[in-house]
Each structure stands twice: as C-alpha cells, then as structure tokens.
Amino acid sequence: MGKNQNSRNLTRRTFLKLSAITGTILAVEPSFGVKEWAKAQETNDKALKIPTLCNGCTSRCGIIAYVKNGRIVNIKGNPLHPTNKGTLCARAYGAAMLTYQQDRLTTPLKKVGNQFEPISWEQAYKEIAEKLKTIINQYGPASVMYMHNPKDVGKFYGNRFMNAIGSKSIQTHHSVCYISRDVGLKYTIGATPAADTANAKYILYIGRSVADGIKPSHLKGLIKGKDNQAKIVVVDPRHSASANLGEWVPIKPGTDLALLLAIANTMIINGWYDQQFIKEHSIGFDQFRKEVSSYTPEWAEKITDIPAAKIIEIAKDLGSARPHALIDPSWKGAFGCNYINSAETARLVGLLNAMLGNINQKGGIYLSVKPKLGKLDSNLYPEPSKPEINHIDGSGVIGEYPLVPEDKGMPHRTPELIDQGKVRAVIINHFNPVRNTPDRHYNINGYQKAELMVVCDIWMSESAELADYVLPEPTYLERTEIVESLSGKKAGVAIRQKVINKIHPNTKPFSEIITGIAKEMELGHYFNFSVEELNGALLAPTGISYQELQEKGVGQTKEEVEFGKIPKLKTSSGKVEFYCKAYEEAGFAPVPTWMPPAVEPKTGEFRLIWGKQNVHSHSSTANIPLLMAVTKEYNLERAWMNATRAQQLGIKDGDLIEISSPLYTGKIKVKVTHRIYPDAIFLPGGYGAFAKNLKTSFNFGLCPNDFIKSATDPISGNGMMMEVAVTVRKG
C-alpha cells in the first residue's frame, strides 16, 4: 500500500488512529499526506462548511464537508441528521476519498469491438436514444429494463423515464438484500417497522448485526438499550460483532423459522402474550394457534440445535418484558434474502411482535412516519402516465410472482430474461448486478446477449465492463440531488448537495444523463425542469424553504409517531393478519408453517454463509485504498471455520483452504475459531472483484456469489443467497 499514490505518507495504522480517534481522514489530492492533513486541520475554522449526505452505504448519513480553496479538507457528522446524529463510521471517511480516486471514469465510453473508446455526450445520447427507439418499436417497451440501487434521484428520474417509454420493467437491489423481510411483514402487519431499542427491556436479534452492517442510529439505539439494562440476545450461526454486546445463541443456518415457531407455541401455551391486543387488533389467531401447536421447543431443538430449555427461556423473557420487548425487524440476515423460508421467517417476526403487544409502544416496534412532499405542477411540467402492462419479470403478476412488489422486481432474474429474449435493453444506475447477484458466469453470459446495455457509474465495475456504453457520474460530493424524505419517530427531509466543483468536467449527474437521452427520444417535455425547480416543488408542503435546507442539510417536518396509539394497519383487514388471504389466493399457506431450507448440506459439507463488515458496504467500498488497508491490516477477508471441524480436516489458523461448490472453486486463508456453527463456513461479502480497472480490489479475496446458483424464492422473489453447500479442504 505504501507505494499507492492515493495513500502516500499515510500508513494503515495512521489511518486507523485518525478515523477512530479524531474522526477525520481525507486526502484532498493523490499526494496528500499526514503533514498536509495536519495543516488543513489548523485552518478548519476558516474552511467553508457545507452540509450534504454520505455515500459510504445506502444509509445516507448527514455530513458536514469542510472546503478550503475548492478542496475537501475534512468531513464531520451532521448532528441534526437522525440517521447518524453526528457520528460517522469508517466507510464515510473512506467514501470521501472517492472524488480523488485515480481510477474514476472521466468521459463517456462506447464499446467498439472489445475495447472502449471515448465519445462525446451528444453522440452517446443520440446513439442510445436511437437504439432504444428501435428496440421499443420492434419488441415493445417492456423489453427495456431499468436497474438501480434506489436513491431518490435515481428513482425519480429513472422511473419517470420508464413511465415515459411505457415500461414497468424496473428492478432494484432489494431481492438480493431484504425483499423477504418486506414481503413477510407487509402481509402480517402492513409495513416494515422500526425498533425502539433504546427504550427496550429485551431485544432479540435474528441473524442481524447492527455493529457490522452499521447504521449509526441503530447501533446507538442498541448501546443505549444496553446502558438501560436491556437484555440482548443475538441468534446467529456466527458470533458477530453485535454478540459482544449481549448473549450469543448459535443456531444451525436456515432454521430460524423453526425457532420462532417454537417460541410462538411456548408463548401461547403459557399465556405469555398480550391476549387483549390479539383480540382487538388481529385476525386468524385461532388458526395460527392450531398450526403452531405441534411446533414444540423439543421439536425445534432437533432442527436448530438450540436446547429446548433455551427456547423456553427466550419465550418467557420476551413475554415477561412485553410490551417493552421486541424482535428486531432486521435487514438482510435470516429473513432478508437468504433462504427459501426467509419470507415465512419474516412473517413470524411480525406476528411474534404483535403477540407482545408492542406495536407503536415505547421499547417495542413502531411504524415510521414520512413527510408529505409536494410534486411538480403537471400543467407546467407534463407527467407521463403509469404503464398498464405487467412487469416483464413477473413481479406483482398473478400466476407468476404475485406477492413481489412490482416497483422492486428481481434483478437476479434479468440474465435469464435476456436469454429468453424478453429483455433486450438494460439501463443500470448506481448498481452492479454482475458482481452483487449470484453466479458470475450466469450473469456474464446473460448480459453479453443484451442488444443494448448502458451503465452509469463512477468507475469501471464488473457490470460496466460488459456494457455497450459507460456514462460517468461525478461523485456524491460534486453533485446536487433531489430532496429526500426521512422516516422514523419524527419525519424530516434532507438533501445531498454539491460541495465542490467537478474534478472531471466531462462527468454528468444521472438527472442530466436521463434528461439528455429523453430529449433525443422526443420525450424531453417530461423533463422540462431543473433539479432546483423540482426541489422547490417537493418542499412546498413542508414549510421548509430550499435555502434553509441547503444551510442545515436536514429539516424536521410535523409528522410524528403517536406512541401508545395503534393505527389502522396497511393490511387488507387493517389488522395484524395471522391468517393471510393474500397468501392463500397466491397459492401459499395462509398461516405460517415450517419450511426447511432448499439446500441441506450432506455429511462432510458446509453451508456457506456470509455477511457485512463494518468497514465495507457490499462490493462498493473495497476499491477504496484506505478501507482496503484496514482489511489487510486485520486479515478481514479470511473465511471463518469452526475449530473442531478444522482440526478434523488438519486445518490450522492462517492456512490456505480451498472452498468448492458445483459452480466455483476458490482459495482463501482461514480464521479458525469456536465462534461459528460447526457446519457453516463464513465469508465476508465485500471482496472478489474481477473488474480489472478496479485496481485496489481486483482479484482480492472471495465473493460468496460465485459459489451460489441463481434461484428465486416463489413467495417473495428473494435470491436465496445462502442456499448452497460447499466442500472445504486444506489448500
């Protein structure tokens, strides 16, 4: 690392000290070192302070950028932003260096043969528009797919463009992140709730680690809850960082549903639930009671490897602490996108919380409120109507995937849709599906067959390498986006705004890119407004002026959760649904039942599990030199293996091991530990880049997606990201 220009004179240990102790680490130019940084700190009081939003992950925390002579000299957390309340993690400091990254894209590129050649924006807009019109005329608008990692600007401009061309073919990253959670909770309590961990007396985490996949407000809530003597239980096949804050209960991967069914059974038999709440605010409880009657703790012990006595203890403690007890709604974990039973697991999480009577109760779960934003005047700014055709991937379509939200879609299915000739053109924004969805070769082979592939990004990702056109955006510090809503106990608004001029003048924000293509397609009348005009319209009902929001970066609106009041839920009945007719009509069990994982490792095999690390966000940050330096300092890329199983295979800590599935074989050094379930192998999810222009992360570590065959859960559409068995041997 010492030879890398981005980190000259800045050692890994220095970075750790700066980010952890001072909370400050920025390089304002490739050769910026510690001496220059120290000088910059001396003049912080003279620097211009501009609030904006971080881009280290999707949490979009509030930051204050310190700018001097047109350069970033420091960032700090914005204490007004509810997501982080002034705190920043290492990812924030690393992401602030993206602007000065040497392998950024700097001009539009067109693939000619096997090479990319620079072209003008005018040529890019014209050629992309012509190809889109040809494809739409020949195959219909549904054959054009828009894929994005949802952020307000991408959602607004991308969705508006798709409406304008008449296509519902929109996909987000949700099916490989947390779609099962959202589907399961939607059809039980009407929405995905938040957790009031700060005021809880008992907190149960199912496969989630807020200390690894950091959202600062969630971690702060957990720590405050611990300070207030809350009991914290972490159910996870691996001893995560969050388990350091409470009791770790190891579980056989993929069996969390059995645990929750047994907890429900135990609470009902012993009366450890809020019977009055269930009577007044639910339907179908008698059917549910009958279904779970056979799911005893002894039954669950055989499946989960959690002792029956511990299951009874958890059920009793939850019931005793109600309504100030909760099961965290999680993120990815056991009921986000990993197993065929993830949606059923999510349903049980919603129903057990309801049995605690904790909805909108202090120390329970609550239904977040959102601000009421305005919209553009359609008389001045014509708005395209929403298409009436079905989503091309079957999302929300009866007979296909009726419970999958059509605005989320299933991006892991796109390569097969291309192969089938259903999708002909793909536009990708702020997303890297080729690396972040299962099966590398399935993705490469599929996307190579697209007639048109356009990728908007800041660098040459794995998806960009396969594109016909690569369109460069400025980094988040160089662009202004649209006002975004903040949901929570109190509603608010925030804004990402430009804090410095563009380093590379020939980059353009997505709002300009999509407007340029639309104009060439004679759809410019749907985009006859500026971002500033749009922001003014969005803010109009809030009482917050655009100038005020620019000055503070965040503003609070009047909406607020009424704790102690149970609102009408957004289910078909308006109540908690222990028996769900929508599930029944879709051909699924109306009451949650036991469903084993789709893949069961054979004797001698391991289930491959994976998760986040608190210095990385999926694969999007591994190419940042200083964050990668932290990885190398602490060997964070290593696989975790149970010590007993390792001894049986003659494997020692630090050895090179070979992990194999039917799809892929890779080698990695191993961390041998007792802190993982014996039949599981853990890999961190942020490594294994194979895009050659990602010079820092290229060919470093392994990516779990390479081992996993692409598959789809029929209920929620999730990508079944841990349904894989692997073999392991000493390398």
QUIQUI-V448962 format. One record per residue. RES is the residue in three letters. PSI is psi in degrees with one decimal (999 if undefined). Layout:
BEGIN
[[RES	PSI] [RES	PSI]]
END
This chain:
BEGIN
[[MET	-30.1] [GLY	-22.8] [LYS	-8.9] [ASN	127.2] [GLN	-30.6] [ASN	-20.5] [SER	24.1] [ARG	133.1] [ASN	7.1] [LEU	98.3] [THR	163.7] [ARG	-43.4] [ARG	-36.8] [THR	-42.1] [PHE	-44.4] [LEU	-42.5] [LYS	-43.9] [LEU	-44.2] [SER	-34.7] [ALA	-37.8] [ILE	-52.3] [THR	-17.2] [GLY	25.2] [THR	122.6] [ILE	107.5] [LEU	140.5] [ALA	119.9] [VAL	-7.3] [GLU	162.3] [PRO	-31.3] [SER	11.6] [PHE	126.1] [GLY	-171.6] [VAL	-39.8] [LYS	-44.8] [GLU	-38.6] [TRP	-44.1] [ALA	-40.3] [LYS	-38.7] [ALA	-37.5] [GLN	-33.1] [GLU	-23.0] [THR	17.2] [ASN	-35.5] [ASP	-19.9] [LYS	-4.2] [ALA	152.6] [LEU	130.3] [LYS	119.2] [ILE	122.0] [PRO	143.7] [THR	-164.4] [LEU	140.3] [CYS	160.4] [ASN	26.1] [GLY	-22.7] [CYS	-168.8] [THR	-0.9] [SER	-25.9] [ARG	55.8] [CYS	157.0] [GLY	132.7] [ILE	157.9] [ILE	119.3] [ALA	132.0] [TYR	121.4] [VAL	129.5] [LYS	127.5] [ASN	38.1] [GLY	11.1] [ARG	147.5] [ILE	124.6] [VAL	-12.4] [ASN	157.0] [ILE	150.7] [LYS	161.9] [GLY	144.1] [ASN	112.6] [PRO	-14.6] [LEU	-16.3] [HIS	125.6] [PRO	-20.7] [THR	-34.7] [ASN	-17.9] [LYS	42.5] [GLY	-10.5] [THR	142.1] [LEU	149.0] [CYS	176.8] [ALA	-32.8] [ARG	-35.1] [ALA	-44.2] [TYR	-37.7] [GLY	-44.8] [ALA	-27.6] [ALA	-15.8] [MET	-6.0] [LEU	-36.8] [THR	-35.9] [TYR	13.4] [GLN	136.5] [GLN	-22.9] [ASP	27.1] [ARG	153.7] [LEU	139.3] [THR	-10.4] [THR	155.0] [PRO	143.5] [LEU	145.1] [LYS	135.7] [LYS	123.5] [VAL	109.1] [GLY	-123.1] [ASN	10.3] [GLN	155.1] [PHE	137.9] [GLU	139.9] [PRO	140.8] [ILE	169.0] [SER	160.8] [TRP	-38.6] [GLU	-43.7] [GLN	-41.3] [ALA	-49.1] [TYR	-47.1] [LYS	-47.9] [GLU	-40.8] [ILE	-44.4] [ALA	-44.1] [GLU	-41.3] [LYS	-37.8] [LEU	-43.6] [LYS	-40.4] [THR	-44.8] [ILE	-43.9] [ILE	-43.2] [ASN	-34.6] [GLN	-38.2] [TYR	-6.3] [GLY	156.5] [PRO	-27.6] [ALA	-15.8] [SER	-4.1] [VAL	122.3] [MET	134.0] [TYR	125.5] [MET	134.2] [HIS	157.0] [ASN	105.8] [PRO	123.7] [LYS	157.1] [ASP	-41.9] [VAL	-41.8] [GLY	-38.2] [LYS	-44.6] [PHE	-55.4] [TYR	-41.6] [GLY	-46.1] [ASN	-38.0] [ARG	-40.3] [PHE	-43.4] [MET	-38.5] [ASN	-39.7] [ALA	-35.8] [ILE	-8.3] [GLY	30.1] [SER	138.7] [LYS	6.0] [SER	78.4] [ILE	132.9] [GLN	143.5] [THR	-178.3] [HIS	2.6] [HIS	-37.2] [SER	-13.0] [VAL	26.6] [CYS	-70.8] [TYR	30.6] [ILE	-34.7] [SER	-39.9] [ARG	-48.7] [ASP	-41.0] [VAL	-48.7] [GLY	-42.2] [LEU	-33.3] [LYS	-42.3] [TYR	9.6] [THR	-49.9] [ILE	4.6] [GLY	-15.1] [ALA	166.7] [THR	116.7] [PRO	174.7] [ALA	166.5] [ALA	129.7] [ASP	64.8] [THR	-28.6] [ALA	-29.0] [ASN	9.4] [ALA	154.6] [LYS	-19.8] [TYR	127.4] [ILE	122.9] [LEU	119.7] [TYR	132.4] [ILE	94.9] [GLY	18.7] [ARG	143.7] [SER	103.4] [VAL	-11.8] [ALA	-8.6] [ASP	-52.9] [GLY	79.7] [ILE	126.3] [LYS	109.8] [PRO	-39.7] [SER	-35.0] [HIS	-42.5] [LEU	-40.3] [LYS	-39.3] [GLY	-42.0] [LEU	-46.1] [ILE	-39.6] [LYS	-40.4] [GLY	-41.5] [LYS	-42.1] [ASP	-28.3] [ASN	17.4] [GLN	23.7] [ALA	144.3] [LYS	130.6] [ILE	124.7] [VAL	127.7] [VAL	109.7] [VAL	116.9] [ASP	141.7] [PRO	-19.3] [ARG	144.3] [HIS	94.5] [SER	175.4] [ALA	-32.1] [SER	-29.0] [ALA	-19.1] [ASN	-19.0] [LEU	-1.2] [GLY	-151.3] [GLU	130.0] [TRP	127.1] [VAL	100.3] [PRO	145.6] [ILE	149.7] [LYS	127.3] [PRO	138.0] [GLY	5.0] [THR	14.7] [ASP	-32.2] [LEU	-41.9] [ALA	-41.1] [LEU	-47.1] [LEU	-37.0] [LEU	-40.9] [ALA	-35.4] [ILE	-43.7] [ALA	-45.7] [ASN	-47.0] [THR	-41.2] [MET	-38.8] [ILE	-47.7] [ILE	-39.1] [ASN	-0.8] [GLY	24.2] [TRP	49.1] [TYR	167.0] [ASP	91.9] [GLN	-33.6] [GLN	-42.2] [PHE	-44.8] [ILE	-41.0] [LYS	-39.0] [GLU	-26.0] [HIS	21.3] [SER	165.1] [ILE	151.8] [GLY	15.3] [PHE	-34.2] [ASP	-39.8] [GLN	-38.8] [PHE	-44.4] [ARG	-42.4] [LYS	-42.4] [GLU	-43.1] [VAL	-2.1] [SER	-24.7] [SER	-6.6] [TYR	75.5] [THR	162.7] [PRO	-35.1] [GLU	-39.2] [TRP	-45.9] [ALA	-32.2] [GLU	-40.5] [LYS	-26.4] [ILE	-42.4] [THR	-21.1] [ASP	15.9] [ILE	126.2] [PRO	142.7] [ALA	-37.8] [ALA	-37.2] [LYS	-38.0] [ILE	-43.6] [ILE	-40.7] [GLU	-44.6] [ILE	-45.6] [ALA	-43.1] [LYS	-44.4] [ASP	-39.7] [LEU	-49.4] [GLY	-37.4] [SER	-32.8] [ALA	-4.6] [ARG	146.8] [PRO	8.9] [HIS	39.6] [ALA	152.3] [LEU	155.6] [ILE	120.6] [ASP	135.9] [PRO	-8.4] [SER	-166.3] [TRP	-80.6] [LYS	-79.8] [GLY	-142.9] [ALA	-18.0] [PHE	34.3] [GLY	-53.7] [CYS	15.6] [ASN	-28.4] [TYR	164.2] [ILE	-20.5] [ASN	12.1] [SER	-38.6] [ALA	-38.8] [GLU	-37.9] [THR	-42.0] [ALA	-39.7] [ARG	-44.1] [LEU	-36.9] [VAL	-45.0] [GLY	-43.4] [LEU	-39.1] [LEU	-38.4] [ASN	-40.3] [ALA	-38.8] [MET	-23.7] [LEU	-7.1] [GLY	32.5] [ASN	7.1] [ILE	123.3] [ASN	35.1] [GLN	145.5] [LYS	132.8] [GLY	10.0] [GLY	-144.8] [ILE	157.8] [TYR	154.3] [LEU	109.6] [SER	151.2] [VAL	151.7] [LYS	154.9] [PRO	153.7] [LYS	104.9] [LEU	159.8] [GLY	-170.1] [LYS	164.7] [LEU	146.5] [ASP	112.6] [SER	-17.8] [ASN	-30.6] [LEU	-31.6] [TYR	90.2] [PRO	136.4] [GLU	128.7] [PRO	146.3] [SER	156.0] [LYS	136.5] [PRO	148.6] [GLU	5.6] [ILE	166.2] [ASN	157.8] [HIS	133.4] [ILE	-25.5] [ASP	4.1] [GLY	1.1] [SER	125.9] [GLY	8.8] [VAL	125.2] [ILE	132.2] [GLY	-10.0] [GLU	-90.2] [TYR	70.6] [PRO	-25.0] [LEU	-7.5] [VAL	126.8] [PRO	126.6] [GLU	-18.1] [ASP	-5.0] [LYS	-47.2] [GLY	-172.0] [MET	89.0] [PRO	-25.2] [HIS	-11.6] [ARG	-11.7] [THR	-45.0] [PRO	-39.7] [GLU	-32.3] [LEU	-35.8] [ILE	-44.5] [ASP	-32.8] [GLN	-5.5] [GLY	8.2] [LYS	-34.3] [VAL	128.2] [ARG	-29.4] [ALA	142.8] [VAL	127.3] [ILE	123.0] [ILE	130.2] [ASN	125.1] [HIS	41.1] [PHE	148.5] [ASN	71.4] [PRO	-26.7] [VAL	-33.0] [ARG	-30.3] [ASN	8.2] [THR	159.1] [PRO	149.5] [ASP	92.0] [ARG	-49.4] [HIS	-35.0] [TYR	-43.2] [ASN	-48.1] [ILE	-48.3] [ASN	-36.2] [GLY	-52.9] [TYR	-26.7] [GLN	-20.8] [LYS	-6.8] [ALA	141.0] [GLU	-26.5] [LEU	129.3] [MET	121.1] [VAL	127.8] [VAL	127.9] [CYS	120.9] [ASP	176.3] [ILE	-14.8] [TRP	172.8] [MET	86.6] [SER	177.7] [GLU	-38.3] [SER	-40.6] [ALA	-35.0] [GLU	-27.2] [LEU	-5.9] [ALA	160.4] [ASP	-33.1] [TYR	134.4] [VAL	119.6] [LEU	119.0] [PRO	132.3] [GLU	153.6] [PRO	160.7] [THR	171.3] [TYR	-22.9] [LEU	-8.2] [GLU	10.3] [ARG	154.5] [THR	133.0] [GLU	-174.8] [ILE	158.3] [VAL	135.0] [GLU	149.3] [SER	148.3] [LEU	124.5] [SER	155.0] [GLY	-152.7] [LYS	-34.6] [LYS	142.8] [ALA	159.0] [GLY	-175.6] [VAL	155.0] [ALA	167.6] [ILE	139.4] [ARG	123.2] [GLN	155.4] [LYS	131.8] [VAL	-19.1] [ILE	160.5] [ASN	159.2] [LYS	134.0] [ILE	-39.2] [HIS	103.0] [PRO	-23.0] [ASN	20.9] [THR	153.5] [LYS	142.0] [PRO	157.7] [PHE	-34.1] [SER	-39.7] [GLU	-36.0] [ILE	-49.9] [ILE	-33.4] [THR	-40.3] [GLY	-42.6] [ILE	-42.2] [ALA	-42.1] [LYS	-40.9] [GLU	-22.1] [MET	10.9] [GLU	34.6] [LEU	16.1] [GLY	-24.2] [HIS	-17.7] [TYR	-4.6] [PHE	37.1] [ASN	48.6] [PHE	159.7] [SER	166.0] [VAL	-36.8] [GLU	-41.2] [GLU	-40.9] [LEU	-44.5] [ASN	-38.6] [GLY	-41.8] [ALA	-40.5] [LEU	-37.7] [LEU	-16.6] [ALA	-47.0] [PRO	-11.0] [THR	-20.0] [GLY	4.4] [ILE	126.0] [SER	156.5] [TYR	-39.3] [GLN	-42.9] [GLU	-41.2] [LEU	-38.4] [GLN	-35.4] [GLU	-36.7] [LYS	-23.3] [GLY	-20.2] [VAL	149.4] [GLY	146.6] [GLN	136.6] [THR	-176.2] [LYS	-16.9] [GLU	140.0] [GLU	141.7] [VAL	133.9] [GLU	90.7] [PHE	139.6] [GLY	-10.8] [LYS	127.3] [ILE	112.2] [PRO	166.2] [LYS	124.1] [LEU	156.1] [LYS	44.4] [THR	170.6] [SER	-30.1] [SER	-14.3] [GLY	5.1] [LYS	174.0] [VAL	131.6] [GLU	96.5] [PHE	-26.6] [TYR	118.7] [CYS	114.3] [LYS	-32.4] [ALA	-39.9] [TYR	-45.0] [GLU	-44.2] [GLU	-27.2] [ALA	-3.1] [GLY	16.0] [PHE	165.3] [ALA	123.7] [PRO	-23.4] [VAL	135.1] [PRO	135.5] [THR	167.1] [TRP	133.1] [MET	114.8] [PRO	161.3] [PRO	156.9] [ALA	-29.0] [VAL	131.0] [GLU	112.9] [PRO	139.4] [LYS	172.1] [THR	127.5] [GLY	-14.8] [GLU	169.9] [PHE	150.7] [ARG	130.4] [LEU	118.4] [ILE	160.3] [TRP	167.3] [GLY	-172.3] [LYS	164.3] [GLN	150.2] [ASN	1.8] [VAL	1.4] [HIS	154.5] [SER	99.5] [HIS	-134.1] [SER	5.4] [SER	-13.1] [THR	-9.4] [ALA	-20.7] [ASN	1.5] [ILE	116.5] [PRO	-44.5] [LEU	-32.0] [LEU	-37.0] [MET	-32.2] [ALA	-36.6] [VAL	-42.7] [THR	-48.0] [LYS	-33.0] [GLU	-37.4] [TYR	13.2] [ASN	43.6] [LEU	-14.2] [GLU	-7.7] [ARG	150.6] [ALA	147.2] [TRP	135.5] [MET	140.5] [ASN	136.3] [ALA	-38.9] [THR	-44.9] [ARG	-37.6] [ALA	-42.6] [GLN	-39.7] [GLN	-30.1] [LEU	4.8] [GLY	29.4] [ILE	133.5] [LYS	160.7] [ASP	130.9] [GLY	-9.2] [ASP	156.3] [LEU	129.1] [ILE	159.7] [GLU	122.3] [ILE	131.0] [SER	139.2] [SER	174.2] [PRO	-19.3] [LEU	-31.0] [TYR	150.3] [THR	130.1] [GLY	156.8] [LYS	143.7] [ILE	152.2] [LYS	155.8] [VAL	144.8] [LYS	113.9] [VAL	126.8] [THR	155.1] [HIS	-2.1] [ARG	37.7] [ILE	146.0] [TYR	137.6] [PRO	-35.3] [ASP	23.4] [ALA	146.7] [ILE	127.6] [PHE	132.9] [LEU	136.6] [PRO	150.7] [GLY	5.0] [GLY	5.7] [TYR	-170.7] [GLY	29.3] [ALA	138.9] [PHE	11.8] [ALA	119.1] [LYS	-26.5] [ASN	-6.1] [LEU	79.7] [LYS	-30.3] [THR	-39.3] [SER	-7.6] [PHE	125.9] [ASN	28.5] [PHE	123.7] [GLY	-173.3] [LEU	150.8] [CYS	125.1] [PRO	-31.0] [ASN	-26.0] [ASP	-23.7] [PHE	-11.7] [ILE	129.8] [LYS	136.9] [SER	128.7] [ALA	165.1] [THR	128.3] [ASP	124.7] [PRO	-22.2] [ILE	-58.6] [SER	-11.3] [GLY	10.9] [ASN	158.1] [GLY	3.3] [MET	59.2] [MET	-6.1] [MET	15.8] [GLU	72.1] [VAL	138.7] [ALA	141.1] [VAL	159.8] [THR	153.5] [VAL	136.0] [ARG	160.5] [LYS	133.3] [GLY	999]]
END
